[in-house]
Amino acid sequence: MKHFFLRLAAFWKIVMLPALAKLGFWGAAAIALLDSSSIPVPMDAYLAIAIWNAKGHFWLYVLMASAGSAIGGLLPYALGRAGGELFLMKRINRERFEAIRARFERQEFLAVMIPSMLPPPAPWKVFIFASGVFEMRVAPFMLAVFCGRAVRWFLLAFLVLKLGPGAADMVAHHAVATVCVVGVLAVGGFALWWMRKKRTGRLL
Protein backbone atom coordinates (compact mmCIF):
# COMPACT_ATOMS: atom_id res chain seq x y z
CA MET A 1 0.00 0.00 0.00
CA LYS A 2 2.83 2.39 0.86
CA HIS A 3 4.45 1.79 -2.54
CA PHE A 4 1.12 2.45 -4.27
CA PHE A 5 0.76 5.86 -2.63
CA LEU A 6 4.38 6.73 -3.34
CA ARG A 7 3.88 5.88 -7.01
CA LEU A 8 0.63 7.82 -7.08
CA ALA A 9 2.35 10.86 -5.55
CA ALA A 10 5.18 10.61 -8.08
CA PHE A 11 2.68 10.34 -10.98
CA TRP A 12 0.85 13.41 -9.70
CA LYS A 13 4.04 15.43 -9.28
CA ILE A 14 5.78 14.38 -12.51
CA VAL A 15 2.85 13.97 -14.91
CA MET A 16 -0.42 15.54 -13.74
CA LEU A 17 0.81 18.76 -12.15
CA PRO A 18 2.90 19.87 -15.18
CA ALA A 19 0.03 18.91 -17.51
CA LEU A 20 -2.48 20.99 -15.56
CA ALA A 21 -0.02 23.88 -15.27
CA LYS A 22 0.07 24.10 -19.08
CA LEU A 23 -3.66 24.95 -19.06
CA GLY A 24 -2.93 28.43 -17.72
CA PHE A 25 -5.51 29.91 -15.37
CA TRP A 26 -7.85 26.95 -16.01
CA GLY A 27 -5.06 24.73 -14.73
CA ALA A 28 -4.74 26.96 -11.67
CA ALA A 29 -8.44 26.38 -10.94
CA ALA A 30 -8.06 22.60 -11.36
CA ILE A 31 -4.94 22.42 -9.17
CA ALA A 32 -6.58 24.53 -6.45
CA LEU A 33 -9.65 22.29 -6.60
CA LEU A 34 -7.53 19.18 -6.07
CA ASP A 35 -5.51 20.87 -3.33
CA SER A 36 -8.66 21.79 -1.38
CA SER A 37 -10.44 18.49 -1.89
CA SER A 38 -7.87 15.73 -1.73
CA ILE A 39 -4.28 16.13 -3.01
CA PRO A 40 -2.07 18.67 -1.16
CA VAL A 41 -0.25 21.07 -3.47
CA PRO A 42 2.15 23.91 -2.56
CA MET A 43 -0.29 26.42 -4.04
CA ASP A 44 1.62 29.55 -3.05
CA ALA A 45 4.80 28.34 -4.79
CA TYR A 46 2.87 27.23 -7.88
CA LEU A 47 0.91 30.49 -8.13
CA ALA A 48 4.02 32.58 -7.57
CA ILE A 49 5.68 31.04 -10.64
CA ALA A 50 2.47 31.15 -12.70
CA ILE A 51 1.85 34.81 -11.85
CA TRP A 52 5.45 35.74 -12.59
CA ASN A 53 5.21 34.09 -16.03
CA ALA A 54 1.86 35.73 -16.83
CA LYS A 55 2.09 39.10 -15.11
CA GLY A 56 -0.58 40.74 -17.27
CA HIS A 57 -3.16 38.14 -16.27
CA PHE A 58 -2.21 37.66 -12.62
CA TRP A 59 -5.75 38.56 -11.52
CA LEU A 60 -7.21 35.72 -13.59
CA TYR A 61 -4.92 33.21 -11.88
CA VAL A 62 -5.93 34.54 -8.47
CA LEU A 63 -9.67 34.51 -9.19
CA MET A 64 -9.67 31.11 -10.90
CA ALA A 65 -7.56 29.52 -8.17
CA SER A 66 -9.87 31.02 -5.54
CA ALA A 67 -12.93 29.63 -7.35
CA GLY A 68 -11.29 26.22 -7.68
CA SER A 69 -10.45 26.18 -3.99
CA ALA A 70 -14.05 27.06 -3.07
CA ILE A 71 -15.38 24.22 -5.23
CA GLY A 72 -12.79 21.75 -3.95
CA GLY A 73 -13.64 22.64 -0.37
CA LEU A 74 -17.10 21.18 -0.92
CA LEU A 75 -15.69 17.67 -0.45
CA PRO A 76 -14.45 18.06 3.16
CA TYR A 77 -17.50 20.26 3.79
CA ALA A 78 -19.83 17.47 2.58
CA LEU A 79 -17.99 14.88 4.66
CA GLY A 80 -18.46 17.04 7.73
CA ARG A 81 -22.13 17.58 6.97
CA ALA A 82 -22.69 13.85 6.46
CA GLY A 83 -22.06 13.22 10.15
CA GLY A 84 -18.56 14.31 10.96
CA GLU A 85 -19.09 15.51 14.53
CA LEU A 86 -17.83 12.29 16.12
CA PHE A 87 -14.94 12.13 13.64
CA LEU A 88 -13.92 15.69 14.49
CA MET A 89 -14.15 15.12 18.25
CA LYS A 90 -11.81 12.11 17.98
CA ARG A 91 -9.11 14.34 16.49
CA ILE A 92 -9.38 17.46 18.61
CA ASN A 93 -10.09 17.84 22.30
CA ARG A 94 -13.46 18.93 23.66
CA GLU A 95 -12.22 22.41 24.50
CA ARG A 96 -11.01 23.00 20.93
CA PHE A 97 -14.26 21.59 19.54
CA GLU A 98 -16.38 23.93 21.65
CA ALA A 99 -14.16 26.89 20.68
CA ILE A 100 -14.73 26.16 16.99
CA ARG A 101 -18.47 25.73 17.59
CA ALA A 102 -18.62 29.08 19.41
CA ARG A 103 -16.75 30.76 16.56
CA PHE A 104 -19.28 29.45 14.04
CA GLU A 105 -22.19 30.52 16.22
CA ARG A 106 -20.80 34.06 16.53
CA GLN A 107 -19.80 34.61 12.91
CA GLU A 108 -19.67 31.62 10.59
CA PHE A 109 -18.59 33.63 7.55
CA LEU A 110 -15.41 34.89 9.24
CA ALA A 111 -14.85 31.46 10.81
CA VAL A 112 -14.29 30.17 7.26
CA MET A 113 -12.90 33.26 5.53
CA ILE A 114 -10.05 33.99 7.95
CA PRO A 115 -8.57 30.44 7.90
CA SER A 116 -8.89 30.56 4.09
CA MET A 117 -6.67 33.64 4.09
CA LEU A 118 -3.91 32.05 6.13
CA PRO A 119 -0.94 30.13 4.70
CA PRO A 120 0.20 26.73 6.02
CA PRO A 121 0.52 25.50 8.72
CA ALA A 122 -2.91 26.98 9.53
CA PRO A 123 -5.33 23.99 9.88
CA TRP A 124 -7.62 25.09 7.03
CA LYS A 125 -9.34 21.75 6.44
CA VAL A 126 -10.36 21.51 10.12
CA PHE A 127 -12.46 24.66 9.74
CA ILE A 128 -13.81 23.56 6.36
CA PHE A 129 -14.81 20.19 7.80
CA ALA A 130 -16.31 21.96 10.82
CA SER A 131 -18.38 24.22 8.57
CA GLY A 132 -20.14 21.09 7.34
CA VAL A 133 -20.47 19.67 10.86
CA PHE A 134 -22.16 22.88 12.02
CA GLU A 135 -24.34 22.98 8.87
CA MET A 136 -23.24 26.27 7.34
CA ARG A 137 -25.20 26.98 4.15
CA VAL A 138 -23.41 26.14 0.90
CA ALA A 139 -23.54 29.57 -0.78
CA PRO A 140 -22.06 31.55 2.18
CA PHE A 141 -19.50 28.77 2.67
CA MET A 142 -18.25 28.97 -0.91
CA LEU A 143 -18.24 32.77 -0.84
CA ALA A 144 -16.24 32.79 2.40
CA VAL A 145 -13.61 30.40 0.98
CA PHE A 146 -13.44 32.38 -2.27
CA CYS A 147 -13.00 35.73 -0.51
CA GLY A 148 -10.38 34.39 1.89
CA ARG A 149 -8.35 32.74 -0.85
CA ALA A 150 -8.64 35.83 -3.06
CA VAL A 151 -7.28 38.10 -0.31
CA ARG A 152 -4.40 35.70 0.35
CA TRP A 153 -3.45 35.22 -3.28
CA PHE A 154 -3.87 38.86 -4.33
CA LEU A 155 -1.45 39.69 -1.52
CA LEU A 156 0.89 36.99 -2.83
CA ALA A 157 0.53 38.38 -6.37
CA PHE A 158 1.46 41.86 -5.13
CA LEU A 159 4.59 40.49 -3.46
CA VAL A 160 5.52 38.43 -6.52
CA LEU A 161 5.15 41.40 -8.88
CA LYS A 162 7.30 43.51 -6.55
CA LEU A 163 9.88 40.95 -5.39
CA GLY A 164 9.78 38.09 -7.90
CA PRO A 165 8.64 34.46 -7.62
CA GLY A 166 10.82 33.98 -4.52
CA ALA A 167 8.12 35.84 -2.58
CA ALA A 168 6.39 32.51 -1.96
CA ASP A 169 9.46 31.26 -0.06
CA MET A 170 9.46 34.46 1.95
CA VAL A 171 5.83 33.88 2.93
CA ALA A 172 6.63 30.27 3.87
CA HIS A 173 9.64 31.21 6.01
CA HIS A 174 7.68 33.93 7.78
CA ALA A 175 4.43 32.00 8.09
CA VAL A 176 3.74 33.06 11.69
CA ALA A 177 4.28 36.74 10.90
CA THR A 178 2.16 36.39 7.76
CA VAL A 179 -0.64 34.77 9.76
CA CYS A 180 -0.56 37.64 12.26
CA VAL A 181 -0.51 40.37 9.59
CA VAL A 182 -3.29 38.81 7.53
CA GLY A 183 -5.35 38.11 10.63
CA VAL A 184 -5.04 41.73 11.83
CA LEU A 185 -5.95 43.03 8.37
CA ALA A 186 -8.96 40.72 8.21
CA VAL A 187 -10.27 41.66 11.65
CA GLY A 188 -9.61 45.36 11.02
CA GLY A 189 -11.35 45.26 7.65
CA PHE A 190 -14.35 43.48 9.08
CA ALA A 191 -14.56 45.93 11.98
CA LEU A 192 -14.58 48.90 9.58
CA TRP A 193 -17.24 47.23 7.43
CA TRP A 194 -19.38 46.42 10.47
CA MET A 195 -19.12 49.96 11.87
CA ARG A 196 -20.02 51.44 8.49
CA LYS A 197 -22.97 49.05 8.17
CA LYS A 198 -24.28 50.00 11.63
CA ARG A 199 -23.83 53.71 10.88
CA THR A 200 -25.69 53.34 7.56
CA GLY A 201 -28.42 51.40 9.33
CA ARG A 202 -28.90 54.22 11.81
CA LEU A 203 -29.12 56.76 9.01
CA LEU A 204 -31.78 54.66 7.31
N, C-alpha and C positions, 0 to 999 in steps of 0.2 A: 504493500500500500504506500509506503514511504517513497519508493522508487517511482510509483505512478504519479504522485503529486509533484515530485521533483521534475519529472519529464514534462508534466503539464505546465509547470511554472516556466520551464525553459522554452517550451513551445510558445507560450504567451509572450515571453520577453523577446524571443528571437524572431518569431514569425508574425504573431497577431498585432503586437504593439506597433512595429514599424509599418505594417500594412494599414492599420487604422490612421496612423499619423499622416500618411500620404493623402488622406481624404480631406485635409485642411480643417476648417472649423467644424465640418460634419464629423470628422474623426475625433475632434476634441469633445464633442457631445457624446459620442459613443464610448470613448475612454472614460469620461467622467461618470457615465451611467454605470459602467462595469465597476469602477472604483467604489461608487456608493452602494452598489447592490451586492457585490460578491468578491471581485478580484482587486486587492489593494494595488494602487498605482501611485508613484510619487508625482501627484498632479502638479504641484508647484514647480518642480523641476521641468516636467514636460511642457507646461504652459509657458514657462520662462523662455525656453528655446523656441517654441512655436511663435510666441509674440515677437521675439527678437527677429525671427526670419520673415515675419509678415507684419511689420510695424504699422502699415497703413490700415490694417484690418484687425488690430488688436482687440477692439471692442466686440467684434463678432466672435472671436475666440472666447472672450470672457462670458458673453451672454449665452453662447451655445453650450459651453462647459457648465455654466450655472444651471441651464435648463436640463442638461443631461444628468447632473447630480440630483436635481429635484425629482426627476423621473426614477432614477436608480434607487433613491431613498425609499420609494414605495415598497420595495421588497422587505427590508427590515421593519418598516412601518406596519406592513400587512402581517408579518410574523408576530409582532407585538400585539396587534389587534386581535389575532386569532387565538389569544389566550396565553400571552407571554408573561403574565404577572408572576407566576410561580417560577418561571425560568429566570426572570430578572432578579427575584429575591434570593435565588440560589447563588448568584454571582456578585451581589453587593449586599452589604449589611442593612439591617432594618433602618438604621438612622439615615443612611444615604438614600434608601428607597423613599422614606418619608420626606426627605429634603427635596428630592426630584418631584414627588407628587405635589408638594406645597408650591414649588416653582411653577408647575403647570397650572395649578389652581389660581395663582395670582396673575400670571401673564403667559399663556401658552405660546403665543407668537414669539415673544422674546426668548422663551425657554428653548425654542428650536433655532431661531435666527442667530443668536449669539454664539452657540457652539458651532454653527455652520460657518461663522466668520473666522474661527480660530484654527491655526495650523496644528498639525500633530505636535505633541502627543495628546492633544485634547481628545477626550473619549466621545467623539461625535456620534458613533453608532449607538452608544448607550442612550443618548437623548432621542435619537430617531426611533429606536425600538420603544422607548418609554412613551413617545408621542402616540404610538399605536396602542400601547397598554392603557393609557389614560384617555383613549378614544377622541383624540383631536380630529377635527373634520379635515377631509382630504385637501380641499382647496386652500385653506389657510396654511396647512402643513407644507404644501408644495411652494406656496408663495414665500413662506418663512425661509425655507431652504434656499430658494432661488435668490432672495434678497441677501441672505448671509453670505452665500458663495460669491455673489456679484461684488459685494463690498470687499471681500478678501482678495478676489482676483483682479479687481480694478486697482486696488492698492499695489498688488504684485506687479501689474502691468506698468504702473507709474514708476516703480522702482527699476524695473527692467529697462524701460525706455531712457531712464536717467543714468543707470549704473551698468547696464548690460545684463546678459543672461545669468551672470554669477549672483544676481540679487536673490535668487531662490536659495542658494547656499547660505547667504547672509541671514535670510529669514529663518532657515533651519537651525543655524548656530545660535541664533538669538530668539529661540522659540518662546521662552518665558517672557522676555521683554515685549515681544510681538503680541503675545496673548494679553499682556497688561495694557498695552497701547490701544489695541483694537477693542478690548473690553471697555476701556474708559471712553473711547470715541463712541461706541455703541450706546452705552448708558447715557452719555451726555447728549447725543443726538436724539435719543428717545425722550429724555427729559425736556428738551427744547420743544419737540413736537407735541408732547403732552401738555405743556404749559400754554403753547399757542392754541391748541385745540380747546382747552378750558376757557381761555380768554375769548376766543371766537364764540364759544357756546354762550358765554355771559352776554356778549354783545347781541347775539341773536335772541 
